[in-house]
Amino acid sequence: MATQITVLKPEAIDQISADLQASVQVQVDQVSGDAEQTALDRLAAAESADAAELASIKNITTSNPTTQSQLTNVKLVPFRLYSETVINRLSIDVIVADTAAKLAEVGIYNSARELLVRSGPRELTPAGEMIVAVPETNLPAGKYYVGVTTDSTIGRVGVNEYGGGEVATAAFPLPNPPASPTLSAAAPSVTIRQKYLPPLQGLFEIETGRTVRVYGQDASNRQPWGLNTSTFNMAMSIDSGHTFIDKMTVPPGALTTGAGIADVIVEGGKLYVLCNNLDLHESSDLSATATWTDISCPVSAGLSSGNAIARPYGLGVVGGHIFIGEYTSGAEVRTTGMSPGPDPVRGPRIFRFDLTARTWALSAEFLSARHIHSFHNQGSVALFASLGDAGWGDQIGLQRLTPSGIGAGPGGTDSWLQWTTPVAPRTNHYPVDFLLVPAAEFNGESQNDAKFILTSDRPEYHLLEAARNNTVAGSVNMGVQTYQPPGRPATETVRSLVMDTDTGNLFYWTAETTEPALFMSPPPYTQTVKLYDFAPGEANVLLRSVYVNGYVMMFNSRFRVEKFVGQ
């Protein structure tokens, strides 16, 4: 008969695990064939049962749901810790979803109902478990409350009718303190999750200082492309980056002062090379004898500003057009909101190149943003653009363009649709690069909806999230997916996000930091672990990272992806 074990002290888990494993002994003596397999199956089953029992002690469930409730105000549910506990995420059960981009927030109050830690506004997920990260917090033994609130009048969450909680005056986001709490028989069913990730499998191997600098990949076969620094030829791999084959020469002028390669894509059987100075080069084909054409956007009053530069992952493709966006060097392009730039009415621009007509046109200008961070292709469906920064207006965040919107804007511009909004109560986060990630599950925790995961250009946070489906464009919230781990440099931001499509694990690099490092986050992306610290002076140029067949490459680094036990 199984024995229930309750442990709230995280550091005790490993010892208990060792003790349990040591207690499981299956003698296999002078048996063979089916008998041996049966004995081994018993051992595996026993070990699996122990693992399941250990998994059950990492979480604190306030109460199991008996019904569902509409959260029209602030709900508080009490819980008690009997030993010091480190927590970093909470979860609630969404019973009825709200497709109108409505928000929810969860947090923990102390016994005096002072707010200790909060998730920040998050969009209500589709029905299922909704797991949200909070800053890693050490909670001493004592009494606490979990607070749950939403601005939805439709969404319902799991509630225990007899859990014994409190109801406070309706408010969103979570108030501090909650106003006029009164006793209530019903309380939301919440799981407070202790900081825990399974051990790593020890697969990680990194090779830095490689001869070929990887800048992008061919989307059709996922194979990487880069620059061979020994031969100064563009090179491609057919074996996941183990080796590279030289192809055409590097575009003329691409390696000169002020240039240098920022991004590379393959489109329509041609290679496109974007340089740091915003120059764009097109190859005639993908052969070793390919020639180059300079198709850079002209500098003129209606097009490029002349002081714009390219960001890595700065190329986008949709609807037979290539898109580039303006970043700035030195004086800012725009003037409203922050320091004046060279043009009194100018904002950062996106330009498009018609692959058939061979012409450039203004795609859009954004007077309420500072610059264009990056693009993400949703196949042939849409192109997303990321804009920054905080304090520069209400167009920061994500903008979306579909093929039908090309040329459909005023004066032949494009009809970009604002996807996220920084207007309160939604948050004004702004990303650098981003991915669409599918629903995923690992270690008993699930992300039950496909959405964007984005790297934060704001310190204190590593990963952000934004809904993709069942949303109201222009009202989509960008919330915090993963908080910066304690002790990291205060200036730290995040770049170069990539996903291992076999496991769903995400990998990313830190930037603007005195401690550059490589991190890994498994589904549902509420926790992260550091894999590698870059040594002082070690090359750590942050460009587009690519994944193929168990390996990630970025600039002159290549590593074998790590996995957690259970993956």
SEPADO-778370 format. One record per residue (C-alpha): residue in three letters; y, x, z. Coordinates in nm, 2 decimals. Each point is the difference from the previous one (the first is absolute). Example, Ala and Ser with C-alpha at 12.3 -4.5 7.8 and 13.67 -1.06 7.14 Angstrom:
<'ALA' <-0.45 1.23 0.78>>
<'SER' <0.34 0.14 -0.07>>
//
This chain:
<'MET' <0.00 0.00 0.00>>
<'ALA' <0.34 0.13 -0.10>>
<'THR' <0.24 0.10 0.28>>
<'GLN' <0.36 -0.09 -0.04>>
<'ILE' <0.23 0.30 0.04>>
<'THR' <0.37 -0.04 0.05>>
<'VAL' <0.21 0.32 -0.04>>
<'LEU' <0.37 0.00 -0.04>>
<'LYS' <0.06 0.38 0.03>>
<'PRO' <-0.02 0.13 -0.36>>
<'GLU' <-0.10 0.36 0.10>>
<'ALA' <-0.32 -0.14 0.16>>
<'ILE' <-0.14 -0.13 -0.33>>
<'ASP' <-0.13 0.33 -0.13>>
<'GLN' <-0.18 0.08 0.32>>
<'ILE' <-0.16 -0.35 0.02>>
<'SER' <-0.10 0.04 -0.37>>
<'ALA' <-0.17 0.33 0.08>>
<'ASP' <-0.18 -0.15 0.31>>
<'LEU' <-0.12 -0.30 -0.20>>
<'GLN' <-0.13 0.21 -0.28>>
<'ALA' <-0.18 0.23 0.24>>
<'SER' <-0.17 -0.30 0.16>>
<'VAL' <-0.14 -0.13 -0.33>>
<'GLN' <-0.33 0.18 -0.05>>
<'VAL' <-0.27 -0.10 -0.24>>
<'GLN' <-0.32 0.21 0.01>>
<'VAL' <-0.15 0.05 -0.35>>
<'ASP' <-0.33 0.18 0.06>>
<'GLN' <-0.29 0.04 -0.25>>
<'VAL' <0.11 -0.29 -0.22>>
<'SER' <0.06 -0.01 -0.36>>
<'GLY' <0.09 -0.23 -0.29>>
<'ASP' <0.09 -0.35 0.10>>
<'ALA' <-0.04 0.07 0.37>>
<'GLU' <0.25 0.29 -0.01>>
<'GLN' <0.25 -0.21 -0.20>>
<'THR' <-0.03 -0.28 0.25>>
<'ALA' <0.07 0.24 0.29>>
<'LEU' <0.30 0.14 -0.19>>
<'ASP' <0.13 -0.35 -0.07>>
<'ARG' <-0.02 -0.08 0.38>>
<'LEU' <0.21 0.31 0.07>>
<'ALA' <0.26 -0.09 -0.26>>
<'ALA' <0.01 -0.36 0.13>>
<'ALA' <0.05 0.13 0.36>>
<'GLU' <0.28 0.24 -0.11>>
<'SER' <0.16 -0.28 -0.20>>
<'ALA' <0.00 -0.23 0.31>>
<'ASP' <0.15 0.28 0.21>>
<'ALA' <0.28 0.04 -0.26>>
<'ALA' <0.07 -0.37 -0.01>>
<'GLU' <0.02 0.00 0.38>>
<'LEU' <0.24 0.29 0.00>>
<'ALA' <0.21 -0.17 -0.27>>
<'SER' <0.03 -0.31 0.23>>
<'ILE' <0.16 0.20 0.29>>
<'LYS' <0.30 0.13 -0.19>>
<'ASN' <0.19 -0.33 -0.02>>
<'ILE' <0.14 -0.24 0.26>>
<'THR' <-0.02 -0.36 -0.11>>
<'THR' <0.23 -0.23 0.20>>
<'SER' <-0.21 -0.30 -0.08>>
<'ASN' <-0.23 -0.13 -0.27>>
<'PRO' <0.16 -0.28 -0.21>>
<'THR' <-0.11 -0.36 0.06>>
<'THR' <0.25 -0.16 -0.24>>
<'GLN' <0.30 0.07 -0.21>>
<'SER' <0.36 -0.04 0.06>>
<'GLN' <0.33 0.00 -0.18>>
<'LEU' <0.23 0.26 0.15>>
<'THR' <0.34 -0.17 0.00>>
<'ASN' <0.12 0.21 0.29>>
<'VAL' <-0.08 0.32 0.20>>
<'LYS' <-0.36 0.00 0.14>>
<'LEU' <-0.09 0.23 0.28>>
<'VAL' <-0.35 0.08 0.12>>
<'PRO' <-0.07 0.21 0.31>>
<'PHE' <-0.25 0.28 0.03>>
<'ARG' <-0.08 0.27 0.26>>
<'LEU' <-0.09 0.37 -0.04>>
<'TYR' <-0.20 0.16 0.28>>
<'SER' <0.05 0.35 -0.13>>
<'GLU' <0.25 0.19 -0.21>>
<'THR' <-0.05 -0.09 -0.37>>
<'VAL' <0.15 0.13 -0.33>>
<'ILE' <0.06 -0.28 -0.25>>
<'ASN' <0.13 0.01 -0.36>>
<'ARG' <-0.08 -0.33 -0.16>>
<'LEU' <-0.05 -0.38 0.06>>
<'SER' <-0.17 -0.27 -0.19>>
<'ILE' <0.02 -0.38 -0.02>>
<'ASP' <-0.21 -0.25 -0.19>>
<'VAL' <0.20 -0.18 -0.27>>
<'ILE' <-0.17 -0.34 -0.05>>
<'VAL' <0.25 -0.16 -0.24>>
<'ALA' <0.21 0.23 -0.23>>
<'ASP' <0.36 -0.06 -0.11>>
<'THR' <0.06 0.10 -0.36>>
<'ALA' <0.38 -0.02 0.03>>
<'ALA' <0.06 0.36 0.11>>
<'LYS' <0.02 -0.10 0.37>>
<'LEU' <-0.01 0.27 0.27>>
<'ALA' <-0.17 0.06 0.33>>
<'GLU' <0.04 0.26 0.27>>
<'VAL' <-0.21 0.11 0.29>>
<'GLY' <0.08 0.22 0.30>>
<'ILE' <-0.08 0.09 0.36>>
<'TYR' <0.21 -0.09 0.30>>
<'ASN' <-0.04 0.14 0.35>>
<'SER' <-0.05 -0.22 0.31>>
<'ALA' <0.38 -0.05 0.02>>
<'ARG' <-0.01 -0.12 -0.36>>
<'GLU' <0.19 0.30 -0.13>>
<'LEU' <-0.10 0.08 -0.36>>
<'LEU' <-0.18 0.34 -0.01>>
<'VAL' <-0.12 0.02 -0.36>>
<'ARG' <0.01 -0.21 -0.31>>
<'SER' <-0.14 -0.02 -0.35>>
<'GLY' <0.32 -0.09 -0.18>>
<'PRO' <0.02 -0.30 -0.24>>
<'ARG' <-0.32 -0.02 -0.21>>
<'GLU' <-0.08 -0.25 -0.27>>
<'LEU' <-0.27 -0.25 0.10>>
<'THR' <-0.32 0.09 -0.17>>
<'PRO' <-0.25 -0.23 -0.17>>
<'ALA' <-0.25 -0.16 0.24>>
<'GLY' <-0.20 0.25 0.20>>
<'GLU' <0.06 0.28 0.24>>
<'MET' <0.36 0.14 -0.01>>
<'ILE' <0.01 0.35 0.14>>
<'VAL' <0.34 0.16 0.06>>
<'ALA' <0.09 0.34 0.13>>
<'VAL' <0.23 0.07 0.29>>
<'PRO' <0.14 0.34 0.11>>
<'GLU' <-0.27 0.19 0.19>>
<'THR' <0.06 -0.10 0.37>>
<'ASN' <-0.16 0.11 0.33>>
<'LEU' <-0.03 -0.30 0.22>>
<'PRO' <-0.06 0.07 0.37>>
<'ALA' <-0.23 -0.24 0.20>>
<'GLY' <0.16 -0.33 0.07>>
<'LYS' <0.09 -0.35 -0.13>>
<'TYR' <0.15 -0.05 -0.35>>
<'TYR' <0.07 -0.27 -0.25>>
<'VAL' <-0.05 -0.01 -0.37>>
<'GLY' <0.28 -0.19 -0.19>>
<'VAL' <-0.06 -0.17 -0.33>>
<'THR' <0.27 -0.17 -0.21>>
<'THR' <0.06 -0.11 -0.36>>
<'ASP' <0.27 -0.17 -0.21>>
<'SER' <-0.27 -0.21 -0.18>>
<'THR' <-0.04 -0.37 0.06>>
<'ILE' <-0.33 0.00 -0.18>>
<'GLY' <-0.20 0.30 0.10>>
<'ARG' <-0.25 -0.04 0.28>>
<'VAL' <-0.18 0.26 0.22>>
<'GLY' <-0.30 -0.01 0.22>>
<'VAL' <0.08 -0.13 0.35>>
<'ASN' <-0.21 -0.05 0.31>>
<'GLU' <0.07 -0.34 0.15>>
<'TYR' <-0.08 0.12 0.35>>
<'GLY' <0.12 0.36 -0.02>>
<'GLY' <0.30 -0.05 0.22>>
<'GLY' <0.32 0.13 -0.15>>
<'GLU' <0.37 -0.07 -0.02>>
<'VAL' <0.23 -0.15 -0.25>>
<'ALA' <0.36 0.13 -0.04>>
<'THR' <0.30 -0.12 -0.20>>
<'ALA' <-0.05 0.02 -0.37>>
<'ALA' <0.13 0.33 -0.14>>
<'PHE' <-0.08 0.24 -0.28>>
<'PRO' <-0.03 0.30 0.01>>
<'LEU' <-0.15 0.04 0.35>>
<'PRO' <0.27 -0.04 0.26>>
<'ASN' <0.05 0.24 0.29>>
<'PRO' <-0.05 -0.15 0.25>>
<'PRO' <-0.14 -0.34 -0.11>>
<'ALA' <0.22 -0.28 0.10>>
<'SER' <-0.11 -0.27 0.25>>
<'PRO' <-0.38 0.07 0.00>>
<'THR' <-0.20 -0.29 0.13>>
<'LEU' <-0.38 -0.03 0.08>>
<'SER' <-0.22 -0.12 -0.28>>
<'ALA' <-0.38 -0.07 0.00>>
<'ALA' <-0.04 0.14 -0.35>>
<'ALA' <0.06 0.36 -0.09>>
<'PRO' <-0.04 0.19 -0.33>>
<'SER' <-0.32 0.20 -0.03>>
<'VAL' <0.10 0.36 -0.05>>
<'THR' <-0.20 0.32 -0.02>>
<'ILE' <0.18 0.31 0.14>>
<'ARG' <-0.16 0.30 -0.17>>
<'GLN' <-0.03 0.34 0.16>>
<'LYS' <0.07 0.31 -0.20>>
<'TYR' <-0.32 0.09 -0.16>>
<'LEU' <-0.14 0.13 -0.33>>
<'PRO' <-0.36 0.10 -0.08>>
<'PRO' <-0.07 0.38 -0.02>>
<'LEU' <0.06 0.17 -0.34>>
<'GLN' <-0.30 0.10 -0.20>>
<'GLY' <0.13 0.36 -0.05>>
<'LEU' <0.02 -0.02 -0.38>>
<'PHE' <0.35 0.12 -0.04>>
<'GLU' <0.06 0.32 -0.19>>
<'ILE' <0.34 0.11 -0.14>>
<'GLU' <0.09 0.25 -0.26>>
<'THR' <0.36 0.10 -0.04>>
<'GLY' <0.18 0.23 -0.24>>
<'ARG' <-0.20 -0.11 -0.30>>
<'THR' <0.10 0.13 -0.35>>
<'VAL' <0.04 -0.35 -0.15>>
<'ARG' <0.28 -0.22 0.15>>
<'VAL' <-0.10 -0.36 -0.02>>
<'TYR' <0.28 -0.25 -0.08>>
<'GLY' <-0.18 -0.32 -0.11>>
<'GLN' <-0.31 -0.14 -0.16>>
<'ASP' <-0.13 -0.20 -0.30>>
<'ALA' <-0.03 -0.36 0.13>>
<'SER' <-0.28 -0.07 -0.25>>
<'ASN' <-0.25 0.25 0.16>>
<'ARG' <0.19 0.11 0.31>>
<'GLN' <-0.03 0.37 -0.09>>
<'PRO' <0.29 0.22 0.11>>
<'TRP' <0.26 0.17 -0.22>>
<'GLY' <0.22 0.30 0.10>>
<'LEU' <0.15 0.33 -0.09>>
<'ASN' <-0.20 0.32 -0.02>>
<'THR' <0.23 0.26 0.16>>
<'SER' <-0.20 0.29 -0.15>>
<'THR' <0.02 -0.11 -0.36>>
<'PHE' <0.30 -0.24 0.03>>
<'ASN' <-0.19 -0.27 -0.19>>
<'MET' <-0.05 -0.36 0.10>>
<'ALA' <-0.35 -0.04 0.11>>
<'MET' <-0.25 -0.28 0.07>>
<'SER' <-0.32 -0.03 0.19>>
<'ILE' <-0.32 -0.18 -0.09>>
<'ASP' <-0.19 0.07 0.32>>
<'SER' <0.23 -0.13 0.28>>
<'GLY' <0.21 0.30 0.02>>
<'HIS' <-0.27 0.26 0.05>>
<'THR' <0.11 0.17 -0.33>>
<'PHE' <0.28 -0.06 -0.25>>
<'ILE' <0.02 0.03 -0.38>>
<'ASP' <0.32 0.13 -0.15>>
<'LYS' <0.17 -0.24 -0.24>>
<'MET' <0.34 0.01 -0.16>>
<'THR' <0.28 0.24 0.10>>
<'VAL' <0.25 -0.10 0.27>>
<'PRO' <0.30 -0.20 -0.14>>
<'PRO' <0.29 0.23 -0.10>>
<'GLY' <0.25 0.04 0.28>>
<'ALA' <-0.23 -0.18 0.25>>
<'LEU' <-0.02 0.30 0.23>>
<'THR' <0.36 0.12 -0.02>>
<'THR' <0.25 0.00 0.28>>
<'GLY' <0.09 -0.36 0.10>>
<'ALA' <-0.31 -0.14 -0.17>>
<'GLY' <-0.36 0.04 0.12>>
<'ILE' <-0.26 -0.27 -0.03>>
<'ALA' <0.03 -0.31 0.22>>
<'ASP' <-0.25 -0.24 -0.14>>
<'VAL' <-0.27 -0.03 -0.27>>
<'ILE' <-0.16 -0.31 -0.15>>
<'VAL' <-0.23 -0.06 -0.30>>
<'GLU' <0.08 -0.31 -0.21>>
<'GLY' <-0.11 -0.10 -0.35>>
<'GLY' <-0.18 0.33 -0.06>>
<'LYS' <0.31 0.21 0.08>>
<'LEU' <0.11 0.20 0.30>>
<'TYR' <0.34 -0.07 0.15>>
<'VAL' <0.16 0.27 0.22>>
<'LEU' <0.30 -0.09 0.22>>
<'CYS' <0.21 0.29 0.13>>
<'ASN' <0.20 0.03 0.31>>
<'ASN' <0.33 -0.02 -0.20>>
<'LEU' <-0.12 -0.34 -0.14>>
<'ASP' <-0.09 0.15 -0.34>>
<'LEU' <-0.30 -0.17 -0.16>>
<'HIS' <-0.24 0.15 -0.25>>
<'GLU' <-0.27 -0.16 -0.22>>
<'SER' <-0.30 0.17 -0.15>>
<'SER' <-0.12 -0.09 -0.35>>
<'ASP' <-0.35 -0.04 0.13>>
<'LEU' <-0.24 0.14 0.26>>
<'SER' <-0.13 0.29 -0.20>>
<'ALA' <0.05 0.37 0.04>>
<'THR' <0.22 0.01 -0.30>>
<'ALA' <0.23 -0.29 0.11>>
<'THR' <0.37 0.04 -0.05>>
<'TRP' <0.28 -0.13 0.22>>
<'THR' <0.30 -0.23 -0.05>>
<'ASP' <0.29 -0.01 0.24>>
<'ILE' <0.06 -0.38 0.06>>
<'SER' <0.24 0.05 0.30>>
<'CYS' <0.23 -0.29 0.08>>
<'PRO' <0.35 0.07 -0.13>>
<'VAL' <0.28 0.07 0.24>>
<'SER' <0.26 -0.26 -0.08>>
<'ALA' <0.22 -0.27 0.16>>
<'GLY' <-0.27 -0.26 -0.05>>
<'LEU' <-0.30 0.21 0.09>>
<'SER' <-0.06 0.31 0.22>>
<'SER' <0.27 0.13 0.24>>
<'GLY' <-0.06 0.37 -0.06>>
<'ASN' <-0.04 0.08 0.37>>
<'ALA' <-0.32 -0.19 0.03>>
<'ILE' <-0.34 0.17 0.06>>
<'ALA' <-0.36 -0.11 -0.01>>
<'ARG' <-0.21 -0.08 0.30>>
<'PRO' <-0.37 0.07 0.00>>
<'TYR' <-0.22 -0.29 -0.11>>
<'GLY' <0.31 -0.09 -0.20>>
<'LEU' <-0.16 -0.15 -0.31>>
<'GLY' <-0.10 -0.36 -0.05>>
<'VAL' <-0.16 -0.18 -0.29>>
<'VAL' <-0.02 -0.37 -0.09>>
<'GLY' <0.03 -0.22 -0.31>>
<'GLY' <0.02 0.29 -0.25>>
<'HIS' <0.28 0.18 0.18>>
<'ILE' <0.03 0.30 0.22>>
<'PHE' <0.24 -0.02 0.30>>
<'ILE' <0.19 0.27 0.19>>
<'GLY' <0.24 -0.04 0.30>>
<'GLU' <0.31 0.18 0.12>>
<'TYR' <0.00 0.21 0.31>>
<'THR' <0.31 0.21 0.07>>
<'SER' <0.08 0.37 0.06>>
<'GLY' <0.32 0.08 0.19>>
<'ALA' <0.25 -0.28 -0.03>>
<'GLU' <-0.15 -0.34 0.02>>
<'VAL' <0.01 -0.23 -0.30>>
<'ARG' <0.11 -0.31 0.18>>
<'THR' <0.30 -0.07 0.22>>
<'THR' <-0.04 -0.32 0.20>>
<'GLY' <-0.15 0.02 0.34>>
<'MET' <0.01 0.37 0.05>>
<'SER' <0.20 0.31 -0.12>>
<'PRO' <0.18 -0.03 -0.34>>
<'GLY' <-0.17 0.14 -0.30>>
<'PRO' <0.13 0.11 -0.34>>
<'ASP' <0.02 -0.36 -0.14>>
<'PRO' <0.19 -0.27 0.19>>
<'VAL' <-0.23 -0.28 -0.12>>
<'ARG' <-0.32 0.18 -0.07>>
<'GLY' <-0.35 -0.07 0.15>>
<'PRO' <-0.33 0.17 -0.05>>
<'ARG' <-0.17 -0.10 -0.33>>
<'ILE' <-0.34 -0.05 -0.15>>
<'PHE' <-0.04 0.08 -0.37>>
<'ARG' <-0.27 -0.10 -0.24>>
<'PHE' <-0.13 0.17 -0.31>>
<'ASP' <-0.15 -0.22 -0.28>>
<'LEU' <-0.32 0.17 -0.11>>
<'THR' <0.02 -0.18 -0.34>>
<'ALA' <0.37 -0.01 -0.08>>
<'ARG' <0.05 0.35 0.15>>
<'THR' <0.32 -0.10 0.17>>
<'TRP' <0.15 0.01 0.36>>
<'ALA' <0.16 -0.30 0.17>>
<'LEU' <0.14 -0.08 0.34>>
<'SER' <-0.27 -0.19 0.20>>
<'ALA' <0.20 -0.07 0.31>>
<'GLU' <0.27 0.12 0.23>>
<'PHE' <0.00 -0.05 0.37>>
<'LEU' <0.33 -0.01 0.18>>
<'SER' <-0.15 -0.06 0.34>>
<'ALA' <-0.24 0.30 0.02>>
<'ARG' <0.04 0.38 0.01>>
<'HIS' <-0.27 0.12 -0.24>>
<'ILE' <-0.34 -0.07 -0.17>>
<'HIS' <-0.29 0.14 0.20>>
<'SER' <-0.31 -0.07 -0.21>>
<'PHE' <-0.19 -0.24 -0.23>>
<'HIS' <-0.34 -0.16 0.03>>
<'ASN' <-0.19 -0.16 -0.28>>
<'GLN' <-0.20 -0.31 0.06>>
<'GLY' <-0.20 0.05 -0.32>>
<'SER' <0.15 -0.20 -0.28>>
<'VAL' <0.11 -0.27 0.23>>
<'ALA' <0.32 0.14 0.16>>
<'LEU' <0.20 0.31 0.09>>
<'PHE' <0.13 0.05 0.35>>
<'ALA' <0.29 0.22 0.09>>
<'SER' <0.09 0.13 0.35>>
<'LEU' <0.37 0.04 0.10>>
<'GLY' <0.16 0.17 0.29>>
<'ASP' <0.17 0.05 0.25>>
<'ALA' <0.09 -0.18 0.32>>
<'GLY' <0.37 -0.08 0.03>>
<'TRP' <0.06 0.00 -0.38>>
<'GLY' <-0.04 -0.38 -0.07>>
<'ASP' <-0.24 -0.29 -0.02>>
<'GLN' <-0.18 0.11 -0.32>>
<'ILE' <-0.21 0.27 0.18>>
<'GLY' <-0.37 -0.05 0.01>>
<'LEU' <-0.22 -0.12 -0.29>>
<'GLN' <0.12 -0.14 -0.34>>
<'ARG' <-0.25 -0.15 -0.25>>
<'LEU' <0.01 -0.03 -0.38>>
<'THR' <-0.25 -0.18 -0.22>>
<'PRO' <-0.04 0.06 -0.38>>
<'SER' <0.17 -0.34 -0.07>>
<'GLY' <0.31 0.12 0.19>>
<'ILE' <0.06 0.30 -0.23>>
<'GLY' <0.33 -0.06 -0.18>>
<'ALA' <0.04 -0.34 0.16>>
<'GLY' <0.29 0.10 0.23>>
<'PRO' <0.37 0.00 -0.07>>
<'GLY' <0.10 0.20 -0.30>>
<'GLY' <-0.35 0.09 -0.08>>
<'THR' <-0.08 0.15 0.34>>
<'ASP' <-0.33 -0.09 0.18>>
<'SER' <-0.06 -0.28 0.24>>
<'TRP' <-0.10 0.19 0.31>>
<'LEU' <-0.10 -0.23 0.28>>
<'GLN' <0.07 0.10 0.36>>
<'TRP' <-0.34 -0.01 0.17>>
<'THR' <0.08 0.11 0.36>>
<'THR' <0.32 -0.06 0.19>>
<'PRO' <0.16 0.19 0.29>>
<'VAL' <0.19 -0.31 0.12>>
<'ALA' <-0.08 -0.09 0.37>>
<'PRO' <-0.23 -0.11 0.14>>
<'ARG' <-0.18 0.20 -0.26>>
<'THR' <0.01 0.37 0.05>>
<'ASN' <0.20 0.25 -0.21>>
<'HIS' <-0.27 0.26 -0.05>>
<'TYR' <-0.01 0.20 -0.32>>
<'PRO' <-0.29 0.19 -0.15>>
<'VAL' <-0.05 0.30 -0.22>>
<'ASP' <-0.32 -0.06 -0.18>>
<'PHE' <-0.26 -0.27 0.04>>
<'LEU' <-0.34 -0.15 -0.11>>
<'LEU' <-0.16 -0.34 -0.03>>
<'VAL' <-0.30 0.00 0.23>>
<'PRO' <-0.28 -0.26 0.00>>
<'ALA' <-0.14 -0.19 0.29>>
<'ALA' <-0.21 0.24 0.20>>
<'GLU' <-0.21 0.03 0.32>>
<'PHE' <-0.10 0.29 0.21>>
<'ASN' <-0.13 0.05 0.36>>
<'GLY' <0.01 -0.37 0.08>>
<'GLU' <0.37 -0.04 -0.11>>
<'SER' <0.11 -0.16 -0.32>>
<'GLN' <0.30 -0.03 -0.23>>
<'ASN' <-0.06 -0.34 -0.15>>
<'ASP' <0.26 0.00 -0.27>>
<'ALA' <0.10 0.23 -0.29>>
<'LYS' <0.34 0.14 0.05>>
<'PHE' <0.23 0.30 -0.04>>
<'ILE' <-0.03 0.30 0.23>>
<'LEU' <0.31 0.22 -0.03>>
<'THR' <0.12 0.33 0.14>>
<'SER' <0.30 -0.01 0.22>>
<'ASP' <0.32 0.18 -0.08>>
<'ARG' <0.12 -0.08 0.35>>
<'PRO' <-0.11 0.21 0.30>>
<'GLU' <-0.21 -0.16 0.28>>
<'TYR' <-0.23 -0.16 -0.25>>
<'HIS' <-0.27 0.13 -0.23>>
<'LEU' <-0.13 -0.30 -0.20>>
<'LEU' <0.17 -0.33 -0.09>>
<'GLU' <-0.15 -0.32 -0.14>>
<'ALA' <0.12 -0.28 -0.22>>
<'ALA' <-0.19 -0.30 -0.12>>
<'ARG' <-0.08 -0.05 -0.37>>
<'ASN' <-0.17 -0.34 -0.02>>
<'ASN' <0.11 -0.34 0.12>>
<'THR' <0.35 0.10 0.05>>
<'VAL' <0.35 -0.11 -0.09>>
<'ALA' <0.17 0.27 -0.20>>
<'GLY' <0.32 0.12 0.15>>
<'SER' <-0.12 -0.09 0.35>>
<'VAL' <-0.29 0.24 0.04>>
<'ASN' <0.01 0.19 0.32>>
<'MET' <-0.06 0.38 0.02>>
<'GLY' <-0.16 0.06 0.34>>
<'VAL' <-0.14 0.30 0.19>>
<'GLN' <-0.37 0.07 -0.08>>
<'THR' <-0.04 0.33 0.19>>
<'TYR' <0.23 0.15 0.26>>
<'GLN' <0.07 0.37 0.01>>
<'PRO' <-0.24 0.16 0.25>>
<'PRO' <0.16 0.12 0.33>>
<'GLY' <0.13 0.35 0.00>>
<'ARG' <0.08 0.02 -0.37>>
<'PRO' <0.34 0.14 -0.11>>
<'ALA' <0.28 -0.26 0.02>>
<'THR' <0.11 0.06 -0.36>>
<'GLU' <-0.34 -0.05 -0.15>>
<'THR' <-0.05 -0.22 -0.31>>
<'VAL' <-0.30 -0.05 -0.23>>
<'ARG' <-0.09 0.06 -0.36>>
<'SER' <-0.27 0.03 -0.27>>
<'LEU' <-0.23 -0.29 0.10>>
<'VAL' <-0.34 -0.02 -0.16>>
<'MET' <-0.32 -0.21 0.06>>
<'ASP' <-0.37 0.10 0.00>>
<'THR' <-0.12 -0.29 -0.20>>
<'ASP' <-0.36 0.05 0.13>>
<'THR' <0.09 -0.05 0.37>>
<'GLY' <0.35 -0.15 -0.01>>
<'ASN' <0.13 0.28 0.21>>
<'LEU' <0.36 0.10 -0.06>>
<'PHE' <0.13 0.36 -0.01>>
<'TYR' <0.37 0.10 0.03>>
<'TRP' <0.23 0.29 0.07>>
<'THR' <0.29 0.03 0.25>>
<'ALA' <0.34 0.11 -0.13>>
<'GLU' <0.34 0.09 0.14>>
<'THR' <-0.18 0.15 0.30>>
<'THR' <-0.05 0.33 0.18>>
<'GLU' <-0.37 -0.07 0.02>>
<'PRO' <-0.12 -0.10 -0.35>>
<'ALA' <-0.35 -0.15 0.01>>
<'LEU' <-0.25 -0.20 -0.18>>
<'PHE' <-0.11 -0.33 0.15>>
<'MET' <-0.28 -0.25 -0.05>>
<'SER' <-0.01 -0.38 0.08>>
<'PRO' <-0.30 -0.23 -0.04>>
<'PRO' <0.01 -0.38 -0.06>>
<'PRO' <0.17 -0.20 0.13>>
<'TYR' <0.25 0.29 0.02>>
<'THR' <0.13 -0.06 0.35>>
<'GLN' <-0.11 0.35 0.12>>
<'THR' <0.03 0.35 -0.14>>
<'VAL' <-0.15 0.34 0.07>>
<'LYS' <0.13 0.34 -0.10>>
<'LEU' <-0.23 0.21 -0.22>>
<'TYR' <0.20 0.31 -0.07>>
<'ASP' <0.31 0.20 0.11>>
<'PHE' <0.17 0.20 -0.27>>
<'ALA' <0.09 0.35 0.12>>
<'PRO' <0.36 0.12 -0.02>>
<'GLY' <0.07 0.11 -0.35>>
<'GLU' <-0.31 -0.17 -0.14>>
<'ALA' <0.07 -0.18 -0.33>>
<'ASN' <0.04 -0.37 0.08>>
<'VAL' <0.19 -0.14 -0.30>>
<'LEU' <-0.02 -0.38 0.02>>
<'LEU' <-0.06 -0.16 -0.34>>
<'ARG' <-0.23 -0.27 -0.13>>
<'SER' <-0.35 0.03 0.16>>
<'VAL' <-0.31 -0.10 -0.19>>
<'TYR' <-0.35 -0.10 0.10>>
<'VAL' <-0.32 0.04 -0.20>>
<'ASN' <-0.37 0.01 0.10>>
<'GLY' <0.04 0.11 0.36>>
<'TYR' <0.29 0.23 -0.04>>
<'VAL' <0.38 -0.02 0.04>>
<'MET' <0.24 0.23 -0.19>>
<'MET' <0.37 0.05 0.04>>
<'PHE' <0.19 0.29 -0.15>>
<'ASN' <-0.20 0.32 0.07>>
<'SER' <-0.22 -0.16 0.28>>
<'ARG' <-0.34 -0.17 -0.03>>
<'PHE' <-0.21 -0.13 0.27>>
<'ARG' <-0.33 -0.18 0.05>>
<'VAL' <0.06 -0.33 0.16>>
<'GLU' <-0.10 -0.06 0.36>>
<'LYS' <-0.19 -0.30 0.13>>
<'PHE' <-0.05 -0.16 0.34>>
<'VAL' <-0.35 -0.05 0.15>>
<'GLY' <-0.11 -0.34 -0.13>>
<'GLN' <0.15 0.05 -0.35>>
//
